[in-house]
């Protein structure tokens, strides 16, 4: 059974992983040089490149948060399991 702090780490890990993965299609849309959105918005390619770069940075930070939160959750689960009897884990 998970305690509240361990469950909170799991929640943060799940949400940040989902958001990081959801940013990939948006990053892909802003990556193309010949893009219908360039024509529709009238923006320069450099503006789209800046959006692409920033979305990539956000997705990377979210992936790092995802990794750290799962690592903390796993280590906290192992530490609490070591304090109990093995058959209770």
PyMOL commands that set and color helices and strands:
alter all, ss='L'
color gray80, all
select helices_A, chain A and resi 4-29+36-41+45-83+86-88
alter helices_A, ss='H'
color red, helices_A
deselect
rebuild
show_as cartoon
